[in-house]
């Protein structure tokens, strides 16, 4: 019996569904990062010699192990044990923490599923899209782990449980105040504190993790905050403001603290990104960028202000064109009530995809080729604003913390080399974002699979012409494989959260791939 049993009565149905979701995530990781093809759709774990099979599709399930007596069905615990044995044999490294993390992630999903049954979803379709990710990252072995804590610690702050809450307000004396950029929007979240204090909102979960308010307690905000998909970032609709907090909890690959080295570069990145789309070709629709204006914190001990840091991010209303509704790309991929791709026929689905590509791809490639900016354009950092008919009409990019700069273009700022930058961009844009959106459309219309990627190839080719036909783009369109982040191996090896280790996966943009997909689909 787990701690979850003590605090929340989990139904058998929720347990089964959560276990199936955890199996899917682990199978996706195994097949992407470790396994090799065997026979008749089965796959080999090369270090141990085990042969497995599973249901095919975007969300594989029902794994089975090949034995002398035939195929033996595997539970989640069985699959975790086989995975651990394979990774120990293949890497020479032992890891007792990850299996427990996978079990905890399963228990978190079960608790979330139960909580959603009685929770009231937000009326705002944008918030529904942010709070749709019950299964989390579909290619991470423990996508919903919450630091091993019991539901009482995290459930009140979980977007997947349709949580909303007020923010604690703290008073920071001048000698402990840490602030850069424009954080003045925070001053409107409560009355002026007086006594020379600065107003500092905090995430209530982080306050609990710190053992209670570490500064003068000034009450809570009147405005309600809604946690977004990242958990630590909240949206306050009334003042139209996002706040991104430090949260000392491991979520997927990293402890979600706002690290000082990232905070220090925010102003420079914001300035560069703010001008990156001023020189877009006339035929490219300009995206919106939710600026990270600045941050405010209080120094606790010698932490430099990390523990209580809050980034002030633009809201939506000042950036969206009239009549548009922003939706999280990851929510569209995963599904939620009001998903604009539900109910489309084949022709409208293909048109929807074309508009999505036209709004997302050209600006991302423009920022890279013209300005040396690597947008972290994965599913959780891209919003797509749709019109009254659900059609994509504006891309919205967010999260300056994850943006990288090419060192050769920005020698005075912390940067990365072009090879790594391109790998990161292709992973975020093609493997993470487009592959999953196309997958969601193809789930609804299998016959479109080849046409979806043929259309995508046209968009990438047109972008190449806009930028002088760069070698990197020509190589991408002719490559047999693209990079995919190896989340299972990174967690097994306990790599730092910011590490990027990739494995090759078939390139959906290649001529051979989408011709084969088209033949299979039809």
C-alpha positions in Angstrom: 0.0 0.0 0.0 1.3 3.4 -0.9 1.0 6.8 0.8 -1.5 7.7 -1.9 -3.9 5.0 -0.5 -3.8 6.7 2.9 -4.8 10.1 1.6 -7.1 9.5 -1.4 -9.4 6.6 -2.2 -8.3 5.6 -5.7 -10.8 3.6 -7.7 -9.7 0.5 -9.5 -10.6 2.2 -12.8 -8.3 5.1 -12.1 -5.5 2.8 -11.1 -5.8 0.7 -14.3 -5.9 3.9 -16.4 -2.9 5.4 -14.6 -0.9 2.2 -15.0 -1.8 2.1 -18.7 -0.6 5.7 -19.2 2.6 4.9 -17.4 3.2 1.8 -19.6 2.7 3.9 -22.7 5.3 6.5 -21.6 7.8 3.8 -20.7 7.2 1.9 -24.0 7.6 5.1 -26.0 11.0 5.7 -24.3 12.2 2.1 -24.7 11.3 1.9 -28.4 12.7 5.4 -29.1 16.0 5.2 -27.1 17.0 1.6 -26.5 15.2 -1.1 -28.6 16.0 -2.5 -32.0 13.5 -4.0 -34.5 13.2 -7.8 -34.2 10.4 -9.5 -36.2 6.7 -9.0 -37.0 6.6 -5.7 -35.1 8.4 -7.0 -32.1 11.5 -5.2 -30.7 14.7 -6.4 -29.1 16.3 -5.1 -25.9 19.9 -5.6 -27.1 21.8 -5.7 -23.8 19.7 -8.4 -22.2 18.3 -10.1 -25.3 14.7 -9.8 -24.3 12.1 -9.5 -27.1 9.0 -7.6 -26.5 5.9 -6.6 -28.5 3.2 -4.1 -27.8 0.1 -2.6 -29.4 1.1 -0.4 -32.3 0.2 3.3 -32.6 0.9 6.7 -31.1 0.2 5.4 -27.6 1.4 1.8 -27.4 0.2 -0.5 -24.7 -0.3 -4.1 -23.6 3.3 -5.1 -23.7 4.3 -8.8 -23.8 7.6 -10.7 -23.4 8.6 -13.5 -25.7 9.2 -16.7 -23.8 9.7 -20.4 -24.7 6.0 -20.8 -23.9 4.8 -17.9 -26.1 4.0 -14.3 -25.4 3.6 -13.4 -21.7 1.7 -10.2 -20.8 3.7 -7.7 -18.7 2.4 -5.5 -16.0 3.9 -2.0 -15.4 6.1 -3.5 -12.6 7.3 -6.2 -15.0 8.1 -3.7 -17.6 10.0 -1.5 -15.2 12.0 -4.4 -14.0 12.9 -5.4 -17.6 13.8 -1.8 -18.4 16.0 -1.5 -15.3 17.8 -4.7 -16.2 18.4 -3.6 -19.7 19.7 -0.2 -18.7 22.0 -1.7 -16.1 23.4 -4.1 -18.6 23.7 -1.5 -21.4 25.1 1.4 -19.4 27.0 -0.3 -16.6 25.2 2.1 -14.2 22.7 1.1 -11.5 19.8 3.4 -10.5 17.4 2.5 -7.8 15.6 5.8 -7.8 14.0 5.8 -11.3 11.8 2.7 -10.7 10.4 4.3 -7.6 9.9 7.6 -9.5 8.0 5.7 -12.2 5.7 4.1 -9.6 5.2 7.5 -8.0 4.3 9.1 -11.3 1.7 6.3 -11.8 0.2 7.1 -8.4 0.1 10.8 -9.2 -1.8 10.2 -12.4 -4.3 8.0 -10.5 -4.8 10.7 -8.0 -5.3 13.3 -10.7 -7.8 11.1 -12.5 -9.9 10.7 -9.4 -9.7 14.4 -8.6 -10.8 15.4 -12.1 -14.0 13.4 -11.7 -15.4 15.9 -9.2 -13.4 19.1 -10.2 -15.1 21.7 -12.3 -13.1 22.5 -15.5 -12.5 26.2 -16.1 -14.9 27.9 -18.5 -12.0 29.5 -20.4 -10.9 27.2 -23.3 -7.4 28.5 -22.9 -7.2 27.3 -19.3 -8.8 24.0 -20.2 -6.0 23.5 -22.8 -3.3 24.3 -20.2 -4.9 21.9 -17.6 -5.4 18.9 -20.0 -2.1 17.1 -19.6 -3.0 14.3 -17.2 -0.5 11.9 -18.9 2.2 14.6 -19.2 5.2 14.2 -21.5 4.5 11.1 -23.5 8.2 10.3 -24.0 9.4 10.6 -20.4 9.6 7.6 -18.1 8.1 9.4 -15.1 6.1 12.3 -16.6 4.0 13.1 -13.5 6.4 12.6 -10.7 6.0 15.2 -8.0 9.1 14.7 -5.9 7.7 11.7 -4.1 5.3 13.8 -2.1 1.8 12.7 -1.0 -1.2 14.2 -2.8 -1.9 16.5 0.2 1.3 18.4 -0.8 0.7 18.9 -4.5 -2.9 18.2 -5.4 -4.2 21.7 -4.4 -1.7 23.2 -6.9 -2.1 20.8 -9.8 -3.4 22.1 -13.1 -4.5 18.6 -14.1 -6.9 18.7 -11.1 -8.3 22.0 -12.3 -6.8 23.8 -9.3 -6.9 27.5 -8.8 -5.7 29.5 -5.7 -4.6 32.8 -4.4 -0.9 33.7 -4.0 0.8 34.4 -0.7 2.1 38.0 -0.5 5.4 38.6 1.3 7.1 41.9 2.3 10.7 42.2 1.3 13.0 44.7 3.1 15.2 46.8 0.8 18.4 45.1 2.0 17.2 41.7 0.9 15.4 42.7 -2.3 16.7 41.2 -5.6 15.3 42.6 -8.7 16.2 43.1 -12.4 14.2 44.3 -15.3 10.6 45.5 -15.0 8.8 43.7 -12.2 6.4 46.6 -11.4 3.3 44.6 -12.4 3.7 42.7 -9.1 3.0 45.9 -7.2 -0.6 45.7 -8.4 -1.3 42.3 -6.9 -1.8 43.8 -3.4 -1.9 47.0 -1.4 1.3 48.9 -0.9 3.0 47.2 2.1 4.7 50.4 3.5 7.7 50.3 5.9 10.0 50.3 2.9 8.9 46.8 1.9 8.6 45.5 -1.7 5.6 43.3 -2.5 6.6 39.7 -3.5 4.0 37.1 -4.5 5.1 33.5 -3.9 3.9 30.1 -5.0 2.0 28.6 -2.0 3.6 25.2 -2.6 7.1 26.7 -2.5 6.2 28.6 0.7 5.3 25.2 2.3 8.5 23.6 1.0 10.4 26.4 2.7 8.7 25.7 6.0 6.3 28.7 6.0 6.6 32.3 5.1 10.3 33.3 5.4 9.4 37.0 5.3 6.7 39.2 6.6 3.3 37.7 5.7 1.1 40.3 4.0 -1.9 38.1 3.2 -2.9 36.8 -0.2 -3.8 38.2 -3.6 -7.4 39.0 -4.4 -6.8 37.8 -7.9 -7.0 34.1 -8.5 -4.1 32.2 -10.1 -4.5 29.2 -12.4 -1.6 26.8 -12.7 -0.5 26.2 -16.3 0.9 23.0 -17.7 4.4 23.6 -16.2 2.9 23.7 -12.7 5.2 26.4 -11.4 3.9 29.0 -13.9 0.5 30.5 -13.1 -1.9 32.8 -15.0 -3.9 35.5 -13.3 -6.7 36.3 -15.7 -8.0 39.4 -13.9 -4.7 41.4 -14.1 -3.8 39.5 -17.3 -0.4 38.4 -15.9 1.8 35.3 -15.9 4.1 34.6 -12.9 6.8 31.9 -13.2 8.1 30.8 -9.8 10.9 28.8 -8.4 9.6 25.4 -7.2 12.0 23.1 -5.4 10.4 19.9 -6.9 11.8 17.6 -9.6 9.3 17.6 -12.5 10.5 15.5 -15.4 14.3 16.1 -15.7 15.0 19.0 -13.4 14.4 20.6 -10.1 12.2 23.5 -11.1 14.2 26.3 -9.4 14.8 29.5 -11.2 18.6 29.4 -11.4 20.5 32.6 -11.1 22.5 32.1 -14.2 19.3 31.9 -16.2 17.7 34.8 -14.5 20.7 37.0 -15.2 20.3 36.6 -19.0 16.6 37.3 -19.2 16.8 41.0 -20.0 19.3 40.5 -22.9 17.2 37.6 -24.3 14.0 39.6 -24.0 15.5 42.4 -26.0 16.8 40.1 -28.7 13.6 38.2 -29.1 11.6 41.4 -29.0 13.2 42.5 -32.3 13.6 39.0 -33.9 10.5 39.3 -35.9 10.8 42.9 -37.0 12.3 41.9 -40.4 10.1 38.9 -41.2 9.3 38.4 -44.9 6.1 40.2 -45.8 4.3 36.9 -46.5 5.0 35.5 -43.0 2.5 36.3 -40.3 4.1 37.9 -37.3 3.9 35.8 -34.1 3.3 37.2 -30.6 6.0 36.8 -27.9 5.0 36.8 -24.2 7.9 38.8 -22.8 9.6 37.9 -19.6 9.9 41.5 -18.4 12.0 41.0 -15.3 12.1 39.2 -12.0 11.9 40.0 -8.3 13.0 38.0 -5.3 14.4 38.1 -1.8 17.8 36.7 -0.8 17.5 33.9 1.7 20.9 33.2 3.1 23.3 33.1 0.2 21.0 31.8 -2.5 21.2 35.0 -4.5 17.4 35.1 -4.6 16.7 31.8 -6.3 14.3 30.2 -3.9 11.7 33.0 -4.0 12.3 34.2 -7.5 9.3 35.1 -9.6 9.5 36.0 -13.3 7.0 38.6 -14.5 5.6 37.6 -17.9 3.2 39.4 -20.3 -0.4 38.4 -20.3 -2.4 37.3 -23.3 -4.8 40.1 -24.0 -2.3 42.7 -25.0 -0.8 40.4 -27.6 -3.7 38.5 -29.2 -5.4 39.8 -32.3 -9.1 40.7 -31.8 -11.4 37.8 -31.8 -8.7 35.1 -31.3 -8.5 32.5 -28.5 -5.1 31.2 -27.4 -4.7 27.4 -26.9 -1.8 25.4 -25.7 -0.3 23.3 -28.4 0.3 20.4 -26.0 -3.4 20.5 -25.1 -4.4 20.2 -28.7 -2.1 17.2 -29.1 -3.4 15.6 -25.9 -7.1 16.5 -26.3 -9.5 18.6 -24.2 -13.2 19.7 -24.4 -13.2 22.4 -27.1 -10.2 21.0 -29.0 -10.4 22.7 -32.5 -9.2 19.6 -34.3 -12.2 17.5 -33.1 -14.9 17.1 -35.7 -12.9 18.2 -38.7 -13.3 16.2 -41.9 -10.2 15.3 -43.9 -10.2 18.5 -46.0 -10.6 20.8 -43.1 -8.1 18.9 -41.0 -5.5 19.3 -43.8 -6.3 23.0 -44.1 -6.0 23.4 -40.3 -2.6 21.8 -40.3 -1.4 24.0 -43.2 -2.4 27.1 -41.2 -0.7 25.8 -38.1 2.5 25.2 -40.0 2.4 28.6 -41.7 2.1 30.4 -38.3 4.7 28.3 -36.4 7.5 27.2 -38.7 8.6 30.3 -40.6 9.1 32.5 -37.5 11.0 29.8 -35.7 13.4 29.3 -38.6 13.6 33.1 -39.2 14.7 33.6 -35.6 17.4 31.0 -36.0 18.8 31.8 -39.5 18.5 35.6 -39.3 19.2 36.3 -35.6 20.9 33.2 -34.2 18.1 32.6 -31.7 17.1 29.1 -30.8 13.5 29.2 -29.6 12.5 26.4 -27.3 9.4 25.8 -29.4 8.2 22.5 -27.9 4.5 21.8 -27.3 4.4 23.5 -23.8 6.0 26.7 -25.0 3.8 27.3 -28.1 0.3 28.6 -28.0 -1.8 28.8 -31.2 -4.5 31.4 -31.3 -7.5 30.3 -33.2 -10.4 32.2 -34.8 -14.1 31.7 -34.3 -14.0 28.7 -36.5 -11.1 27.1 -34.7 -8.6 27.9 -37.4 -5.0 28.8 -36.5 -4.5 32.6 -36.9 -1.5 33.5 -34.7 1.4 31.8 -33.0 2.4 32.8 -29.5 5.8 31.9 -28.1 6.8 32.0 -24.5 9.5 31.2 -21.9 12.8 33.1 -22.4 14.5 30.9 -19.8 14.7 28.1 -22.3 15.9 30.2 -25.3 19.4 29.6 -26.4 21.7 32.0 -28.4 24.3 31.0 -31.0 27.7 32.0 -29.7 29.0 32.9 -33.1 26.2 35.5 -33.5 26.2 36.7 -29.9 29.8 36.5 -28.6 29.2 38.8 -25.6 26.4 36.6 -24.1 26.3 33.0 -22.9 25.8 30.9 -26.0 25.9 27.5 -27.7 27.6 26.3 -30.9 25.6 26.1 -34.1 25.6 22.3 -34.3 24.0 21.9 -30.8 21.7 24.8 -31.5 20.4 23.2 -34.7 19.9 19.8 -33.0 18.0 21.4 -30.2 15.8 23.4 -32.6 15.0 20.4 -34.8 14.1 18.3 -31.7 11.8 21.0 -30.3 10.1 22.0 -33.6 10.0 18.7 -35.6 10.2 15.8 -33.1 8.4 17.3 -30.1 5.9 19.8 -31.6 5.0 19.0 -35.2 5.3 15.2 -34.9 2.7 15.2 -32.0 0.3 17.6 -33.6 0.4 15.7 -36.9 0.0 12.5 -34.8 -3.2 13.9 -33.2 -4.6 14.7 -36.7 -3.6 11.4 -38.1 -5.3 9.6 -35.2 -8.5 11.2 -36.4 -7.7 10.8 -40.1 -5.2 8.0 -40.8 -5.4 8.5 -44.5 -3.9 12.0 -44.2 -0.6 10.9 -42.6 1.5 11.2 -45.8 -0.2 14.4 -46.9 0.4 16.1 -43.6 4.2 15.7 -43.9 4.2 16.5 -47.6 2.6 19.8 -46.7 5.2 20.3 -43.9 8.0 19.7 -46.3 6.7 22.4 -48.6 6.7 24.9 -45.8 10.2 24.0 -44.8 11.4 24.3 -48.4 9.7 27.7 -48.8 11.5 28.9 -45.6 14.8 27.7 -47.2 14.2 30.0 -50.1 13.5 32.9 -47.7 16.9 32.4 -46.1 19.2 31.6 -49.0 18.8 27.9 -49.0 20.9 27.2 -46.0 22.8 23.9 -45.8 21.3 22.9 -42.5 17.8 23.1 -43.9 18.7 21.2 -47.1 20.3 18.5 -45.0 17.3 18.3 -42.8 15.0 17.6 -45.7 17.3 14.9 -47.1 18.2 13.3 -43.7 16.8 9.9 -42.9 16.7 10.7 -39.2 16.1 13.6 -36.8 17.1 14.0 -33.1 14.9 13.0 -30.2 15.7 13.8 -26.6 16.6 10.6 -24.7 14.7 11.3 -21.5 14.9 7.7 -20.2 18.7 7.6 -20.5 19.1 11.0 -19.1 17.1 10.1 -16.0 18.8 6.7 -15.6 22.2 8.4 -15.7 20.9 11.1 -13.4 22.2 13.8 -15.8 21.8 17.5 -14.9 18.4 18.8 -15.8 19.6 21.0 -18.6 21.5 18.3 -20.4 20.4 17.4 -24.0 21.3 13.9 -25.1 19.6 12.8 -28.3 19.0 9.6 -30.2 18.0 9.3 -33.9 14.4 8.7 -35.0 13.0 8.4 -38.6 12.6 11.8 -40.2 9.0 12.5 -41.0 10.0 15.3 -43.4 12.0 13.0 -45.7 10.5 12.0 -49.0 10.8 8.3 -48.3 9.0 8.6 -45.0 5.9 10.5 -46.0 5.6 8.5 -49.3 5.6 5.3 -47.2 3.1 6.9 -44.7 0.9 7.9 -47.5 0.9 4.4 -49.1 0.1 2.9 -45.7 -2.6 5.4 -44.9 -4.4 4.9 -48.2 
